[in-house]
């Protein structure tokens, strides 16, 4: 077993400091877009699971990559020469109660809807390609959601 070392924080607590410097990525930043789209996918997966099975099944939809496309910029606009690629990754329950769950369709539909609502100049049909790499979770994690308890299990490790 390893030794655990705990050191005392030797600075003024953040809430007592006069200034806090943070990084804020804008709404159009790829990291912000990825997080928001994956959150929308998690919400839609949860809705589907609740509608069909009465519970939210195991999923971790929070890994994504937005790869740049190619555009030709012009004054007042431009054209998309090659679409961006959005890669969805992580885990989602794809089968429950003998029923298949079309995770890929749910993810792409949720992403397209997010782009329609939030990126007015992005056409999610023309300017985006989608690659879904959401895979079933491990048996140890998905089993947590089959156990009945008064306390709702966490949807993460």
DSSP file (Angstrom, degrees, kcal/mol; ACC not computed):
  #  RESIDUE AA STRUCTURE BP1 BP2  ACC     N-H-->O    O-->H-N    N-H-->O    O-->H-N    TCO  KAPPA ALPHA  PHI   PSI    X-CA   Y-CA   Z-CA
    1    1 A X              0   0    0      0, 0.0     2,-0.1     0, 0.0     0, 0.0   0.000 360.0 360.0 360.0 140.6    0.0    0.0    0.0
    2    2 A X        -     0   0    0      1,-0.1     2,-0.3     0, 0.0     0, 0.0  -0.474 360.0-112.0 -81.5 152.7    1.3    3.5   -0.8
    3    3 A X        -     0   0    0     -2,-0.1     2,-0.5     1,-0.0    -1,-0.1  -0.613  26.7-138.4 -79.3 144.7    1.7    6.2    1.7
    4    4 A X        -     0   0    0     -2,-0.3     2,-0.5     2,-0.0    -1,-0.0  -0.921  16.0-164.7-107.5 126.0   -0.6    9.2    1.4
    5    5 A X        -     0   0    0     -2,-0.5     2,-0.5     2,-0.0    -2,-0.0  -0.945   3.8-171.1-114.6 129.0    0.8   12.6    1.9
    6    6 A X        -     0   0    0     -2,-0.5     2,-0.3     2,-0.0    -2,-0.0  -0.981   6.5-162.1-120.3 124.8   -1.4   15.7    2.5
    7    7 A X        -     0   0    0     -2,-0.5     2,-0.2     1,-0.0    -2,-0.0  -0.819  22.7-114.0-106.0 146.8    0.1   19.1    2.5
    8    8 A X        -     0   0    0     -2,-0.3     2,-0.5     1,-0.1    -1,-0.0  -0.562  32.6-113.9 -75.4 138.8   -1.5   22.3    4.0
    9    9 A X        -     0   0    0     -2,-0.2     2,-0.4     1,-0.1    -1,-0.1  -0.633  27.2-161.8 -73.7 123.1   -2.5   24.9    1.4
   10   10 A X        +     0   0    0     -2,-0.5     2,-0.3     2,-0.1    -1,-0.1  -0.417  56.2  76.8-109.2  56.2   -0.2   27.9    2.1
   11   11 A X  S    S-     0   0    0     -2,-0.4     2,-0.2     0, 0.0     3,-0.1  -0.970  90.7 -80.0-151.9 165.4   -2.1   30.7    0.4
   12   12 A X        -     0   0    0     -2,-0.3     5,-0.1     1,-0.1    -2,-0.1  -0.486  60.0 -99.3 -67.9 134.5   -5.1   32.8    1.0
   13   13 A X    >>  -     0   0    0     -2,-0.2     3,-1.9     1,-0.1     4,-0.6  -0.225  30.9-117.3 -55.8 145.4   -8.3   31.0    0.1
   14   14 A X  G >4 S+     0   0    0      1,-0.3     3,-1.4     2,-0.2    -1,-0.1   0.854 112.4  59.1 -54.2 -41.3   -9.6   31.9   -3.3
   15   15 A X  G 34 S+     0   0    0      1,-0.3    -1,-0.3     3,-0.0    -2,-0.1   0.692 106.7  49.2 -66.8 -15.6  -12.9   33.3   -2.0
   16   16 A X  G <4 S+     0   0    0     -3,-1.9    -1,-0.3     3,-0.0    -2,-0.2   0.487  91.0  99.2 -98.7  -5.2  -10.9   35.8    0.1
   17   17 A X  S << S-     0   0    0     -3,-1.4     3,-0.1    -4,-0.6    -4,-0.0  -0.534  72.2-136.0 -81.9 149.7   -8.6   37.0   -2.8
   18   18 A X  S    S+     0   0    0     -2,-0.2     2,-0.4     1,-0.2    -1,-0.1   0.668  86.4  32.0 -77.2 -17.0   -9.5   40.2   -4.7
   19   19 A X        -     0   0    0     -5,-0.1     2,-0.4     2,-0.0    -1,-0.2  -0.998  57.3-170.4-146.3 135.9   -8.9   38.7   -8.1
   20   20 A X        -     0   0    0     -2,-0.4     2,-0.6    -3,-0.1    -5,-0.0  -0.996  14.7-151.1-125.5 127.4   -9.3   35.3   -9.7
   21   21 A X        +     0   0    0     -2,-0.4     2,-0.3     2,-0.0    -2,-0.0  -0.868  24.8 167.9-100.4 124.7   -7.9   34.6  -13.2
   22   22 A X        -     0   0    0     -2,-0.6     2,-0.5     2,-0.0    -2,-0.0  -0.914  35.0-119.4-131.6 158.4   -9.8   32.0  -15.2
   23   23 A X        -     0   0    0     -2,-0.3     2,-0.5     2,-0.0    -2,-0.0  -0.871  26.8-170.3 -97.0 128.7   -9.8   30.9  -18.8
   24   24 A X        -     0   0    0     -2,-0.5     2,-0.4     0, 0.0    -2,-0.0  -0.967   9.0-153.3-120.8 117.1  -13.1   31.3  -20.5
   25   25 A X        -     0   0    0     -2,-0.5    -2,-0.0     1,-0.1     0, 0.0  -0.719  25.8-115.4 -87.5 137.6  -13.5   29.7  -23.9
   26   26 A X    >   -     0   0    0     -2,-0.4     3,-1.5     1,-0.1     6,-0.3  -0.062  27.2 -99.0 -69.1 170.9  -16.1   31.4  -26.1
   27   27 A X  T 3  S+     0   0    0      1,-0.3    -1,-0.1     5,-0.1    -2,-0.0   0.771 123.3  49.5 -62.5 -27.9  -19.3   29.9  -27.4
   28   28 A X  T 3  S+     0   0    0      4,-0.1    -1,-0.3     5,-0.0     2,-0.2   0.403  81.9 117.5 -93.6   3.1  -17.7   29.1  -30.8
   29   29 A X  S <> S-     0   0    0     -3,-1.5     4,-2.6     1,-0.1     3,-0.4  -0.490  72.5-125.6 -70.4 138.0  -14.6   27.4  -29.3
   30   30 A X  H  > S+     0   0    0      1,-0.2     4,-2.8     2,-0.2     5,-0.2   0.853 110.1  52.8 -54.4 -37.8  -14.4   23.8  -30.3
   31   31 A X  H  > S+     0   0    0      2,-0.2     4,-2.4     1,-0.2    -1,-0.2   0.908 110.6  47.2 -64.9 -40.3  -14.1   22.6  -26.7
   32   32 A X  H  > S+     0   0    0     -3,-0.4     4,-2.5    -6,-0.3    -2,-0.2   0.923 113.3  48.5 -65.1 -44.6  -17.2   24.5  -25.8
   33   33 A X  H  X S+     0   0    0     -4,-2.6     4,-2.8     2,-0.2     5,-0.3   0.937 111.6  49.5 -60.9 -47.9  -19.1   23.1  -28.8
   34   34 A X  H  X S+     0   0    0     -4,-2.8     4,-2.5    -5,-0.2     5,-0.2   0.932 112.7  46.9 -58.6 -47.4  -18.0   19.6  -28.0
   35   35 A X  H  X S+     0   0    0     -4,-2.4     4,-2.0     1,-0.2    -1,-0.2   0.919 114.4  46.8 -61.5 -43.8  -19.1   19.8  -24.4
   36   36 A X  H  X S+     0   0    0     -4,-2.5     4,-2.1     2,-0.2    -2,-0.2   0.910 113.7  47.1 -67.0 -42.7  -22.4   21.4  -25.3
   37   37 A X  H  X S+     0   0    0     -4,-2.8     4,-2.2     2,-0.2    -2,-0.2   0.922 112.5  49.2 -65.8 -43.6  -23.2   18.8  -28.0
   38   38 A X  H  X S+     0   0    0     -4,-2.5     4,-2.3    -5,-0.3    -1,-0.2   0.862 109.5  52.8 -66.2 -33.5  -22.2   15.9  -25.8
   39   39 A X  H  X S+     0   0    0     -4,-2.0     4,-2.3    -5,-0.2    -1,-0.2   0.918 108.7  50.1 -63.5 -43.1  -24.4   17.3  -23.0
   40   40 A X  H  X S+     0   0    0     -4,-2.1     4,-2.2     1,-0.2    -2,-0.2   0.885 110.1  50.8 -62.0 -38.6  -27.3   17.4  -25.5
   41   41 A X  H  X S+     0   0    0     -4,-2.2     4,-2.8     2,-0.2     5,-0.2   0.919 108.7  51.2 -65.1 -43.5  -26.7   13.8  -26.5
   42   42 A X  H  X S+     0   0    0     -4,-2.3     4,-2.5    19,-0.3    -2,-0.2   0.904 110.0  50.1 -59.9 -41.8  -26.7   12.7  -22.8
   43   43 A X  H  X S+     0   0    0     -4,-2.3     4,-2.3     2,-0.2    -1,-0.2   0.928 112.6  46.2 -62.4 -45.4  -30.0   14.5  -22.3
   44   44 A X  H  X S+     0   0    0     -4,-2.2     4,-2.3     2,-0.2    -2,-0.2   0.884 112.1  50.3 -68.3 -38.0  -31.5   12.8  -25.3
   45   45 A X  H  X S+     0   0    0     -4,-2.8     4,-2.9     2,-0.2     5,-0.2   0.934 110.8  50.4 -62.2 -44.4  -30.2    9.4  -24.4
   46   46 A X  H  X S+     0   0    0     -4,-2.5     4,-2.6    -5,-0.2    -2,-0.2   0.911 110.3  49.7 -59.8 -43.4  -31.6    9.9  -20.9
   47   47 A X  H  X S+     0   0    0     -4,-2.3     4,-2.7     2,-0.2    -1,-0.2   0.921 112.5  47.3 -61.1 -44.5  -35.0   10.8  -22.3
   48   48 A X  H  X S+     0   0    0     -4,-2.3     4,-2.5     2,-0.2     5,-0.3   0.930 112.7  48.6 -64.4 -45.3  -35.0    7.7  -24.6
   49   49 A X  H  X>S+     0   0    0     -4,-2.9     4,-2.9     1,-0.2     6,-0.8   0.928 114.1  46.4 -60.5 -45.3  -34.0    5.4  -21.7
   50   50 A X  H  X5S+     0   0    0     -4,-2.6     4,-1.5     4,-0.2    -2,-0.2   0.919 113.2  49.3 -62.9 -44.1  -36.7    6.9  -19.5
   51   51 A X  H  <5S+     0   0    0     -4,-2.7    -2,-0.2    -5,-0.2    -1,-0.2   0.913 123.0  30.4 -62.5 -44.0  -39.4    6.7  -22.2
   52   52 A X  H  <5S+     0   0    0     -4,-2.5    -2,-0.2    -5,-0.2    -1,-0.2   0.808 137.3  18.1 -88.7 -30.9  -38.6    3.1  -23.1
   53   53 A X  H  <5S-     0   0    0     -4,-2.9    -3,-0.2    -5,-0.3    -2,-0.2   0.474  91.5-121.1-125.0  -5.4  -37.4    1.5  -19.8
   54   54 A X  S  <<S+     0   0    0     -4,-1.5     2,-0.3    -5,-0.6    -4,-0.2   0.474  86.9  69.8  78.3   0.1  -38.5    3.8  -17.0
   55   55 A X  S    S-     0   0    0     -6,-0.8     2,-0.7    -9,-0.0    -2,-0.3  -0.964  87.6-106.2-143.1 158.7  -34.9    4.4  -15.9
   56   56 A X        -     0   0    0     -2,-0.3   -10,-0.1    -7,-0.1     2,-0.1  -0.810  42.0-146.9 -86.8 117.7  -31.8    6.2  -17.1
   57   57 A X        -     0   0    0     -2,-0.7    -8,-0.1   -12,-0.2    36,-0.1  -0.369  32.8 -71.7 -83.3 164.4  -29.4    3.5  -18.2
   58   58 A X        +     0   0    0     84,-0.2    35,-1.4    -2,-0.1     2,-0.3  -0.288  66.1 144.5 -60.8 130.6  -25.6    3.7  -18.0
   59   59 A X  E     -A   92   0A   0     33,-0.2     2,-0.4    96,-0.2    33,-0.2  -0.941  33.6-165.0-161.3 148.5  -23.9    6.1  -20.3
   60   60 A X  E     +A   91   0A   0     31,-2.4    31,-1.7    -2,-0.3     2,-1.0  -0.840  17.9 171.2-131.6  92.9  -20.9    8.5  -20.3
   61   61 A X  E     +     0   0A   0     -2,-0.4   -19,-0.3    29,-0.2    29,-0.1  -0.691  41.4 104.3-106.1  79.2  -21.3   10.8  -23.3
   62   62 A X  E     +     0   0A   0     -2,-1.0     2,-0.5    27,-0.3    -1,-0.2   0.258  48.1  92.0-143.7  16.1  -18.6   13.3  -22.7
   63   63 A X  E     +A   89   0A   0     26,-1.1    26,-3.0    -3,-0.3     2,-0.3  -0.964  49.5 148.9-114.1 126.1  -15.7   12.6  -25.1
   64   64 A X  E     -A   88   0A   0     -2,-0.5     2,-0.4    24,-0.2    24,-0.2  -0.984  31.2-154.8-152.3 160.2  -15.7   14.3  -28.5
   65   65 A X  E     -A   87   0A   0     22,-1.8    22,-3.0    -2,-0.3     2,-0.7  -0.993   4.0-161.3-138.2 130.3  -13.5   15.8  -31.2
   66   66 A X  E     -A   86   0A   0     -2,-0.4     2,-0.4    20,-0.2    20,-0.2  -0.927  17.0-162.0-111.5 105.4  -14.5   18.5  -33.6
   67   67 A X  E     -A   85   0A   0     18,-3.2    18,-2.0    -2,-0.7    -2,-0.0  -0.714  23.9-107.7 -91.7 136.9  -12.0   18.3  -36.5
   68   68 A X        -     0   0    0     -2,-0.4     2,-0.1    16,-0.2    -1,-0.1  -0.209  28.2-155.3 -62.6 147.4  -11.7   21.4  -38.7
   69   69 A X        -     0   0    0     15,-0.1     2,-0.4    58,-0.0    14,-0.2  -0.176  26.9 -97.5 -97.5-159.8  -13.1   21.4  -42.2
   70   70 A X  E     +C   82   0B   0     12,-2.4    11,-2.6    -2,-0.1    12,-2.2  -0.995  40.8 177.5-128.1 131.9  -11.9   23.6  -45.1
   71   71 A X  E     -C   80   0B   0     -2,-0.4     2,-0.6     9,-0.3     9,-0.2  -0.932  28.0-137.0-131.8 157.3  -13.6   26.9  -46.0
   72   72 A X  E     -C   79   0B   0      7,-3.2     7,-2.2    -2,-0.3     2,-0.3  -0.955  29.2-146.7-112.4 111.5  -13.0   29.6  -48.5
   73   73 A X  E     +C   78   0B   0     -2,-0.6     2,-0.3     5,-0.2     5,-0.3  -0.605  21.8 173.5 -85.9 136.1  -13.5   32.9  -46.8
   74   74 A X  E >   -C   77   0B   0      3,-2.5     3,-2.4    -2,-0.3     2,-0.2  -0.920  46.4 -78.8-132.5 160.1  -15.0   35.9  -48.7
   75   75 A X  T 3  S+     0   0    0     -2,-0.3     3,-0.1     1,-0.3     0, 0.0  -0.429 120.8   8.8 -59.2 124.3  -16.1   39.3  -47.6
   76   76 A X  T 3  S-     0   0    0     -2,-0.2     2,-0.3     1,-0.2    -1,-0.3   0.564 139.9 -21.8  80.9   8.9  -19.5   38.9  -46.0
   77   77 A X  E <   -C   74   0B   0     -3,-2.4    -3,-2.5     2,-0.0     2,-0.3  -0.943  61.3-151.7 162.4-137.8  -19.4   35.1  -46.0
   78   78 A X  E     -C   73   0B   0     -2,-0.3     2,-0.4    -5,-0.3    -5,-0.2  -0.940  24.4 -89.6 153.9-173.6  -17.7   32.3  -47.8
   79   79 A X  E     -C   72   0B   0     -7,-2.2    -7,-3.2    -2,-0.3     2,-0.6  -0.978  25.8-121.8-134.3 147.9  -18.2   28.6  -48.8
   80   80 A X  E     +C   71   0B   0     -2,-0.4    -9,-0.3    -9,-0.2     3,-0.2  -0.799  25.8 178.9 -88.0 119.5  -17.5   25.4  -47.0
   81   81 A X  E    S+     0   0B   0    -11,-2.6     2,-0.4    -2,-0.6   -10,-0.2   0.826  76.0  14.0 -88.5 -37.5  -15.1   23.3  -49.2
   82   82 A X  E    S-C   70   0B   0    -12,-2.2   -12,-2.4    45,-0.1    -1,-0.3  -0.988  87.4-119.3-140.1 129.3  -14.9   20.3  -46.9
   83   83 A X        -     0   0    0     -2,-0.4    45,-0.2   -14,-0.2    44,-0.1  -0.185  28.8-104.9 -67.8 158.6  -17.2   19.7  -43.9
   84   84 A X  E     - b   0 128A   0     43,-2.4    45,-2.1   -15,-0.1     2,-0.5  -0.415  31.2-130.9 -72.2 157.5  -16.1   19.6  -40.3
   85   85 A X  E     -Ab  67 129A   0    -18,-2.0   -18,-3.2    43,-0.2     2,-0.6  -0.969  15.6-164.0-116.3 123.9  -16.0   16.1  -38.6
   86   86 A X  E     -Ab  66 130A   0     43,-2.8    45,-2.5    -2,-0.5     2,-0.6  -0.938   6.6-164.5-107.4 119.1  -17.7   15.6  -35.2
   87   87 A X  E     -Ab  65 131A   0    -22,-3.0   -22,-1.8    -2,-0.6     2,-0.5  -0.915   2.6-159.1-106.8 122.4  -16.6   12.4  -33.5
   88   88 A X  E     +Ab  64 132A   0     43,-2.7    45,-3.0    -2,-0.6     2,-0.3  -0.855  21.4 172.2 -98.1 130.3  -18.7   11.2  -30.6
   89   89 A X  E     +Ab  63 133A   0    -26,-3.0   -26,-1.1    -2,-0.5     2,-0.3  -0.862  23.8  56.3-134.3 171.4  -17.0    8.9  -28.2
   90   90 A X  E    S- b   0 134A   0     43,-0.9    45,-2.6    -2,-0.3     2,-0.3  -0.845  80.6 -34.1 114.0-141.6  -17.4    7.1  -24.8
   91   91 A X  E     +Ab  60 135A   0    -31,-1.7   -31,-2.4    -2,-0.3     2,-0.3  -0.885  45.5 161.5-125.1 146.1  -20.0    4.7  -23.5
   92   92 A X  E     -A   59   0A   0     43,-2.1     2,-0.4    -2,-0.3   -33,-0.2  -0.948  43.7-106.1-157.5 142.9  -23.8    4.2  -23.9
   93   93 A X        +     0   0    0    -35,-1.4     3,-0.1    -2,-0.3   -36,-0.1  -0.577  35.2 176.6 -70.6 123.1  -26.1    1.3  -23.3
   94   94 A X        +     0   0    0     -2,-0.4     7,-3.2     1,-0.2     2,-0.3   0.481  63.8  38.7-107.8  -6.9  -27.1    0.0  -26.7
   95   95 A X  E     +D  100   0C   0      5,-0.3     2,-0.3     7,-0.1    -1,-0.2  -0.986  59.4 161.3-147.7 132.3  -29.3   -3.0  -25.6
   96   96 A X  E >   -D   99   0C   0      3,-2.5     3,-2.6    -2,-0.3   -39,-0.0  -0.974  69.4  -0.7-152.2 138.0  -31.8   -3.3  -22.7
   97   97 A X  T 3  S-     0   0    0     -2,-0.3     3,-0.1     1,-0.3    -1,-0.0   0.816 129.0 -57.9  55.2  32.5  -34.5   -5.8  -22.0
   98   98 A X  T 3  S+     0   0    0      1,-0.3     2,-0.4     0, 0.0    -1,-0.3   0.496 114.2 119.1  76.7   3.2  -33.8   -7.5  -25.3
   99   99 A X  E <   -D   96   0C   0     -3,-2.6    -3,-2.5     2,-0.0     2,-0.3  -0.849  61.5-131.1-105.0 137.3  -34.4   -4.3  -27.2
  100  100 A X  E     -D   95   0C   0     -2,-0.4     2,-0.5    -5,-0.2    -5,-0.3  -0.648  15.1-149.4 -82.6 141.7  -31.8   -2.5  -29.3
  101  101 A X        -     0   0    0     -7,-3.2     2,-2.2    -2,-0.3     3,-0.2  -0.962  12.7-136.4-113.7 120.9  -31.3    1.2  -28.7
  102  102 A X     >  +     0   0    0     -2,-0.5     4,-2.1     1,-0.2     5,-0.2  -0.480  35.3 166.0 -79.8  76.1  -30.2    3.1  -31.8
  103  103 A X  H  > S+     0   0    0     -2,-2.2     4,-2.7     1,-0.2    -1,-0.2   0.860  71.5  57.1 -60.4 -38.9  -27.6    5.2  -30.0
  104  104 A X  H  > S+     0   0    0     -3,-0.2     4,-2.4     1,-0.2     5,-0.2   0.933 108.2  45.5 -61.0 -46.6  -26.0    6.4  -33.2
  105  105 A X  H  > S+     0   0    0      1,-0.2     4,-2.5     2,-0.2     5,-0.2   0.907 113.8  49.6 -63.7 -41.9  -29.3    7.9  -34.5
  106  106 A X  H  X S+     0   0    0     -4,-2.1     4,-2.4     2,-0.2    -2,-0.2   0.923 112.1  48.2 -63.0 -44.6  -30.0    9.5  -31.2
  107  107 A X  H  X S+     0   0    0     -4,-2.7     4,-2.3     2,-0.2    -2,-0.2   0.930 114.2  44.4 -63.5 -47.2  -26.5   11.1  -31.0
  108  108 A X  H  X S+     0   0    0     -4,-2.4     4,-2.7    -5,-0.2     5,-0.2   0.914 113.7  50.5 -66.5 -42.3  -26.6   12.4  -34.6
  109  109 A X  H  X S+     0   0    0     -4,-2.5     4,-2.2    -5,-0.2    -1,-0.2   0.925 112.2  47.4 -60.6 -44.7  -30.1   13.8  -34.2
  110  110 A X  H  X S+     0   0    0     -4,-2.4     4,-2.2    -5,-0.2    -1,-0.2   0.895 112.6  49.5 -64.5 -40.4  -29.2   15.6  -31.0
  111  111 A X  H  X S+     0   0    0     -4,-2.3     4,-2.5     2,-0.2     5,-0.2   0.935 110.6  49.0 -65.0 -46.4  -26.1   17.0  -32.5
  112  112 A X  H  X S+     0   0    0     -4,-2.7     4,-2.4     1,-0.2    12,-0.2   0.910 111.5  50.0 -60.2 -41.9  -27.9   18.3  -35.6
  113  113 A X  H  X S+     0   0    0     -4,-2.2     4,-2.1    -5,-0.2    -1,-0.2   0.900 109.1  52.0 -64.1 -40.3  -30.5   19.9  -33.4
  114  114 A X  H  X S+     0   0    0     -4,-2.2     4,-2.2     1,-0.2     5,-0.3   0.933 110.6  47.8 -61.9 -45.1  -27.9   21.6  -31.2
  115  115 A X  H  X S+     0   0    0     -4,-2.5     4,-2.4     1,-0.2     7,-0.3   0.903 110.1  52.6 -64.0 -40.0  -26.2   23.0  -34.3
  116  116 A X  H  < S+     0   0    0     -4,-2.4    -1,-0.2     1,-0.2    -2,-0.2   0.911 116.1  40.0 -59.9 -41.7  -29.5   24.3  -35.7
  117  117 A X  H  < S+     0   0    0     -4,-2.1    -2,-0.2    -5,-0.2    -1,-0.2   0.794 128.8  26.7 -77.9 -29.2  -30.3   26.1  -32.4
  118  118 A X  H  < S+     0   0    0     -4,-2.2     2,-0.5     1,-0.2    -3,-0.2   0.643 115.0  50.7-116.7 -18.0  -26.8   27.4  -31.6
  119  119 A X    ><  -     0   0    0     -4,-2.4     3,-1.9    -5,-0.3    -1,-0.2  -0.790  59.5-174.9-127.2  88.5  -24.8   28.0  -34.8
  120  120 A X  T 3  S+     0   0    0     -2,-0.5    -1,-0.1     1,-0.3    -4,-0.0   0.715  83.0  46.1 -62.2 -24.3  -26.9   30.0  -37.2
  121  121 A X  T 3  S+     0   0    0      2,-0.0     2,-0.6     1,-0.0    -1,-0.3   0.414  94.4  89.5 -99.7   3.2  -24.4   29.8  -40.1
  122  122 A X    <   -     0   0    0     -3,-1.9     2,-0.8    -7,-0.3    -3,-0.2  -0.891  62.5-155.9-101.8 120.4  -23.7   26.1  -39.7
  123  123 A X     >  -     0   0    0     -2,-0.6     4,-3.2     1,-0.1     5,-0.5  -0.858   7.3-154.6 -91.0 110.8  -26.0   23.8  -41.7
  124  124 A X  T  4 S+     0   0    0     -2,-0.8     4,-0.1     1,-0.2    -1,-0.1   0.676  91.9  48.9 -65.2 -15.2  -25.7   20.5  -39.8
  125  125 A X  T  4 S+     0   0    0      2,-0.1    -1,-0.2   -13,-0.1    -2,-0.0   0.849 125.3  24.0 -86.9 -38.6  -26.6   18.5  -42.9
  126  126 A X  T  4 S+     0   0    0     -3,-0.3    -2,-0.2     1,-0.1   -43,-0.1   0.805 125.5  43.0 -97.9 -35.2  -24.1   20.1  -45.3
  127  127 A X  S  < S+     0   0    0     -4,-3.2   -43,-2.4   -44,-0.1     2,-0.4   0.469 108.4  59.5 -96.7  -2.4  -21.3   21.5  -43.2
  128  128 A X  E     -b   84   0A   0     -5,-0.5     2,-0.3   -45,-0.2   -43,-0.2  -0.948  52.5-166.8-130.4 146.3  -20.9   18.6  -40.8
  129  129 A X  E     -b   85   0A   0    -45,-2.1   -43,-2.8    -2,-0.4     2,-0.4  -0.932  20.5-146.7-120.7 153.4  -20.0   14.9  -40.9
  130  130 A X  E     -b   86   0A   0     -2,-0.3     2,-0.4   -45,-0.2   -43,-0.2  -0.960  15.5-173.5-128.1 138.5  -20.6   12.7  -37.9
  131  131 A X  E     -b   87   0A   0    -45,-2.5   -43,-2.7    -2,-0.4     2,-0.6  -0.975  14.2-155.9-129.7 117.1  -18.7    9.6  -36.6
  132  132 A X  E     +b   88   0A   0     -2,-0.4   -43,-0.2   -45,-0.2   -28,-0.1  -0.832  23.4 164.2-100.3 121.5  -20.3    7.8  -33.7
  133  133 A X  E     +b   89   0A   0    -45,-3.0   -43,-0.9    -2,-0.6     2,-0.6  -0.205  25.0 139.6-125.7  39.4  -17.9    5.8  -31.5
  134  134 A X  E     -b   90   0A   0    -45,-0.2     2,-0.3   -43,-0.1   -43,-0.3  -0.783  32.9-171.9 -84.8 118.8  -20.2    5.3  -28.5
  135  135 A X  E     -b   91   0A   0    -45,-2.6   -43,-2.1    -2,-0.6    -2,-0.1  -0.739  30.2 -85.7-113.3 158.3  -19.7    1.8  -27.3
  136  136 A X        -     0   0    0     -2,-0.3   -43,-0.2   -45,-0.2    -1,-0.1  -0.281  49.9-113.3 -60.0 147.7  -21.5   -0.4  -24.7
  137  137 A X        -     0   0    0    -79,-0.2    -1,-0.1     1,-0.2   -43,-0.1  -0.240  39.4 -81.3 -76.1 169.3  -20.3    0.0  -21.2
  138  138 A X     >  -     0   0    0      1,-0.1     4,-2.7     4,-0.0     3,-0.4  -0.330  37.7-116.1 -68.2 153.8  -18.5   -2.7  -19.1
  139  139 A X  H  > S+     0   0    0      1,-0.2     4,-2.0     2,-0.2     5,-0.1   0.862 114.8  58.1 -59.7 -36.6  -20.7   -5.3  -17.5
  140  140 A X  H  > S+     0   0    0      1,-0.2     4,-0.5     2,-0.2    -1,-0.2   0.875 112.6  38.8 -63.3 -37.7  -19.5   -4.1  -14.0
  141  141 A X  H >> S+     0   0    0     -3,-0.4     3,-0.8     2,-0.2     4,-0.5   0.902 115.4  49.4 -81.0 -42.0  -20.8   -0.6  -14.7
  142  142 A X  H >< S+     0   0    0     -4,-2.7     3,-0.9     1,-0.2     4,-0.4   0.817 102.4  64.5 -68.1 -27.4  -24.0   -1.4  -16.5
  143  143 A X  H >X S+     0   0    0     -4,-2.0     3,-1.3    -5,-0.3     4,-1.1   0.817  89.1  68.4 -62.4 -31.1  -24.9   -3.9  -13.7
  144  144 A X  H << S+     0   0    0     -3,-0.8     3,-0.3    -4,-0.5    -1,-0.2   0.852  97.5  52.6 -55.8 -35.3  -25.1   -0.9  -11.3
  145  145 A X  T << S+     0   0    0     -3,-0.9    -1,-0.3    -4,-0.5    -2,-0.2   0.607 102.3  57.5 -83.0 -11.4  -28.2    0.3  -13.1
  146  146 A X  T <4 S+     0   0    0     -3,-1.3     2,-0.3    -4,-0.4    -1,-0.2   0.701  87.0  92.8 -86.7 -21.3  -30.0   -3.1  -12.9
  147  147 A X  S  < S-     0   0    0     -4,-1.1     2,-0.4    -3,-0.3     6,-0.2  -0.544  75.5-135.8 -73.0 133.6  -29.8   -3.1   -9.1
  148  148 A X        +     0   0    0     -2,-0.3     2,-0.3     4,-0.1    -2,-0.1  -0.773  38.2 151.3 -92.8 134.3  -32.8   -1.6   -7.5
  149  149 A X        -     0   0    0     -2,-0.4     4,-0.1     1,-0.1     0, 0.0  -0.973  56.3-116.7-154.1 161.3  -32.2    0.8   -4.6
  150  150 A X  S    S+     0   0    0     -2,-0.3     2,-0.5     2,-0.1    -1,-0.1   0.753 102.7  68.1 -72.6 -23.4  -33.7    3.8   -2.9
  151  151 A X  S    S-     0   0    0     -3,-0.0     2,-0.3     1,-0.0    -1,-0.0  -0.859  89.4-125.1-102.5 127.7  -30.7    5.8   -4.0
  152  152 A X        -     0   0    0     -2,-0.5     3,-0.1     1,-0.1    -2,-0.1  -0.544  31.9-120.1 -69.9 127.5  -30.2    6.5   -7.7
  153  153 A X        -     0   0    0     -2,-0.3     2,-0.1    -6,-0.2    -1,-0.1  -0.309  29.2-100.6 -68.0 151.1  -26.7    5.3   -8.8
  154  154 A X        -     0   0    0      1,-0.1    -1,-0.1     2,-0.1   -10,-0.0  -0.422  19.9-136.7 -70.2 146.7  -24.2    7.8  -10.3
  155  155 A X  S    S+     0   0    0     -2,-0.1     2,-0.3    -3,-0.1   -96,-0.2  -0.109  82.0  55.7 -95.3  35.7  -23.9    7.7  -14.0
  156  156 A X              0   0    0    -96,-0.1    -2,-0.1   -98,-0.1   -96,-0.0  -0.955 360.0 360.0-155.7 168.9  -20.1    7.9  -13.9
  157  157 A X              0   0    0     -2,-0.3    -2,-0.0     0, 0.0    -3,-0.0   0.461 360.0 360.0 -87.2 360.0  -17.2    6.1  -12.4
